[in-house]
Amino acid sequence: KMNIEKTSALLKTFIERGDVAIPSVEAELSGVRVLTMSFEDGCYITRQDKMKEWNLNKTEIAETIAKVFSEQIFRHGFVHCG
C-alpha cells in the first residue's frame, strides 16, 4: 500500500495529464496479507489488435514509458514496476 501511495505522489503530474493510471487501494477490503485495488482497464502493448481498436499510438506509449521510468530513476531514485 505504501509503495502505491508513494508512486502516485511522485507521478502526480503524469496522472493528472491522463498519461498514467495507478490503481487506488481499497483499504476496507485489504489487510495484512491481501491488497485489494481498483480495476484499471488496459491491455498488453503486444496486443496489436487492442492497440489499433483503441486508436493508441505505439510511439507515444513508448515515449511515456521511457519518461515515467526516467522520472522514477533519475528524479526520485525510487522505481515501482508494478
C-alpha positions in Angstrom: 0.0 0.0 0.0 2.8 2.4 0.9 4.5 1.9 -2.5 1.4 2.6 -4.4 0.8 5.8 -2.4 4.4 6.9 -2.8 4.4 6.2 -6.6 1.1 8.1 -7.0 2.5 11.1 -5.3 5.8 11.0 -7.3 4.0 10.6 -10.6 1.2 13.0 -9.9 1.9 15.1 -13.0 1.6 12.1 -15.3 -1.6 11.0 -13.6 -3.2 14.5 -13.8 -2.4 14.6 -17.5 -4.0 11.3 -18.0 -0.8 9.6 -19.2 -0.6 7.1 -16.3 -3.3 5.3 -14.3 -2.4 3.9 -10.9 -5.0 1.8 -9.1 -6.2 3.0 -5.8 -6.1 0.8 -2.7 -9.4 -0.4 -1.3 -8.5 -0.1 2.3 -11.7 -1.7 3.7 -11.1 -4.8 1.6 -7.4 -5.1 2.3 -5.5 -6.5 5.2 -2.0 -7.6 6.2 -1.9 -10.4 3.6 -4.4 -9.1 1.0 -4.1 -6.0 -1.1 -7.3 -5.1 -3.0 -7.1 -2.3 -5.6 -9.4 -0.6 -8.1 -9.6 -2.1 -11.6 -7.9 -0.2 -14.4 -8.8 -1.2 -17.9 -5.9 -1.8 -20.2 -4.0 -4.2 -22.4 -0.5 -5.5 -23.0 1.5 -3.5 -25.5 1.9 -6.7 -27.5 -1.9 -6.8 -28.2 -1.8 -5.0 -31.5 -5.5 -5.7 -32.2 -6.5 -3.8 -29.0 -3.9 -1.0 -29.6 -5.5 -0.5 -33.1 -9.1 -0.8 -31.8 -8.4 1.8 -29.1 -6.5 4.0 -31.5 -3.4 4.0 -29.4 -0.1 5.3 -30.8 2.8 2.9 -30.1 5.4 5.6 -30.4 3.6 7.8 -27.8 3.2 4.9 -25.5 6.9 4.0 -25.7 7.8 7.7 -25.0 5.5 7.8 -22.0 7.0 4.5 -20.6 10.5 5.9 -21.0 9.6 9.2 -19.4 7.9 7.5 -16.4 10.8 5.2 -15.7 13.3 8.0 -16.2 11.3 10.2 -13.8 11.4 7.4 -11.2 15.0 6.6 -11.6 16.7 9.9 -12.2 14.5 12.4 -10.4 13.2 10.3 -7.4 15.6 7.4 -7.1 12.6 5.1 -6.5 11.1 2.7 -9.0 7.8 0.9 -8.7 7.5 -1.6 -11.6 4.1 -3.0 -10.7 
